[in-house]
């Protein structure tokens, strides 16, 4: 995992259908660099629900993007 020193904190606004109200929260972005193999994708798919439960999140956004080192 790569965490940037002084990682910016963003104001997040969204509508919760579960609570039927508008929500506001502070959020940060964490970058995780892993080998681009099927096992990596499987790992995140398999753990997403458990992380959402542990963190009490209604949704957890995981973005997968190709990275090439030059």
Secondary structure, 3 states (H helix, E strand, C coil): CECCCCCCCEEEEEEECCCCEEEEEEECCCECCCCCCHHHHHHHHHHHHHHHHHHCCCCCCCCCCCCCCC
